[in-house]
Amino acid sequence: MPSAADDPFAACPDRHRTGSEKWDRYPDRDVIPAWVADMDFPAPAELLAAICDRVDHGVFGYTHEPPGFRESLAAHLAHRHGWHVDPARIIATPGVVTGLAITARLLAGRDDAILTFTPVYPPFLTLPGLADRRCLRVPLLQEARRWAIDWDALEAAAAADGARLFWLCHPHNPTGTVFATDDLLRLAECAARHGLTVVSDEIWSDLILDEDHGGPRHVPFASLDHPAARAAITLVAPSKTWNLAGLGCAAAILPDGALGRRWRSAGGGLVPMVNPLGYAAAIAAWTHGDPWRRRLVDLLRHHHALVHGAVAAIPGLSCVPAAATYLAWIDCRGAGRDDPQAACEAAGLGPSDGREFGMPGFIRLNLACPTERLVEALARLRRAFAAA
Ligand SMILES: Cc1ncc(COP(=O)(O)O)c(C=O)c1O
């Protein structure tokens, strides 16, 4: 075992009084925050050094994609996923959520429908309405070992009047599903048949748990050899993998330059430029971040195993194993609690509430924290569901 001194995940800075959304949710209460998807770990030293170098420059004027931004992402996608992207097709955006919101306005009209698999990361459900578009939910099927696509339900939704876009969350938050190539191709077929554009949110694609141990690998939707894939938009960011969400830097990979020219104006003047520190961190992450990322994935695999052991021992709880992410999607419907979220909070644990993801009776647990804290969180989970 590495010593605490060279283990970047053993101890974490206190995030109180830093404006942390995660830690400010339960002020003055002994509740372990395990909800919003950021990690308690500091970013790797190479990224901090790159940010400091940019600060040392001292001038922070209006900034667009600096040299190396597009190229470092293209190199990262080629190295990690075998996907060769022309850097000219990459455009920066301050967030993946911003990117989704832009596609709603760019590629769908008023009252058109945007399809998505549920349960899902809440903005997939709320953003269409904010843009005067409709959200069409296609529920995934819960099986013992995986969450599967309900092809009949997808076909029916895709055939609905005004269906224009499919927002794919791949890997999938909250279930941790890494969609297989066969499924992606079948989805591409369906999209092509019904004239849907696929927007693939691949923000979790660098946190694949078992790819070095014979498990599924991530296949970018747009890398498939299919016309619907060649027309797709992909959204990525370094923020989940290297814990940079507060720096607001993501990227869209567009099918062609014409869309790029319309992309910025689709923000309606509301979308700011990416800030120079976000760019510096992103370039460093994609260029130098892989050794740290691999160590993180090892830790997350261990944490998922701890969660599974704990969940299996609590009557009424179950969890389909995740293939990606640092999230566990726990089915509490058999535990005899009307409000699992409230039960957890009363026991000192603050997960995300499944209702926000379109699936009441579930909770989502963020396990990207020091192991000791996770062990305490799991003790509180046991307490929350202990027999009354
Ligand atoms: C699937 C997914 N997309 C997007 C985001 C947020 O991305 P951003 O902070 O770049 O808007 C998250 C954050 O948890 C997420 O899980």
The ligand as a Tripos MOL2 file, in Angstrom:
@<TRIPOS>MOLECULE
LIG
   16    16     1     0     0
SMALL
NO_CHARGES

@<TRIPOS>ATOM
      1 C1        -23.9410   13.3160  -17.5040 C.3       1 LIG1
      2 C2        -23.4850   14.6660  -17.0570 C.ar      1 LIG1
      3 N1        -23.4340   15.6710  -17.9300 N.ar      1 LIG1
      4 C3        -23.0370   16.8930  -17.5630 C.ar      1 LIG1
      5 C4        -22.6670   17.1650  -16.2700 C.ar      1 LIG1
      6 C5        -22.2580   18.5400  -15.8710 C.3       1 LIG1
      7 O1        -21.3690   19.0490  -16.7960 O.3       1 LIG1
      8 P1        -20.9130   20.5830  -16.7300 P.3       1 LIG1
      9 O2        -20.5430   20.8520  -15.3130 O.co2     1 LIG1
     10 O3        -19.7630   20.6290  -17.6750 O.co2     1 LIG1
     11 O4        -22.0750   21.3790  -17.1920 O.co2     1 LIG1
     12 C6        -22.7020   16.1450  -15.3220 C.ar      1 LIG1
     13 C7        -22.3570   16.4230  -13.9270 C.2       1 LIG1
     14 O5        -22.5350   15.6210  -13.0610 O.2       1 LIG1
     15 C8        -23.1150   14.8680  -15.7230 C.ar      1 LIG1
     16 O6        -23.1670   13.8480  -14.8730 O.3       1 LIG1
@<TRIPOS>BOND
     1     1     2 1
     2     2     3 ar
     3     2    15 ar
     4     3     4 ar
     5     4     5 ar
     6     5     6 1
     7     5    12 ar
     8     6     7 1
     9     7     8 1
    10     8     9 2
    11     8    10 1
    12     8    11 1
    13    12    13 1
    14    12    15 ar
    15    13    14 2
    16    15    16 1
@<TRIPOS>SUBSTRUCTURE
     1 LIG1         1 GROUP 0 **** ****
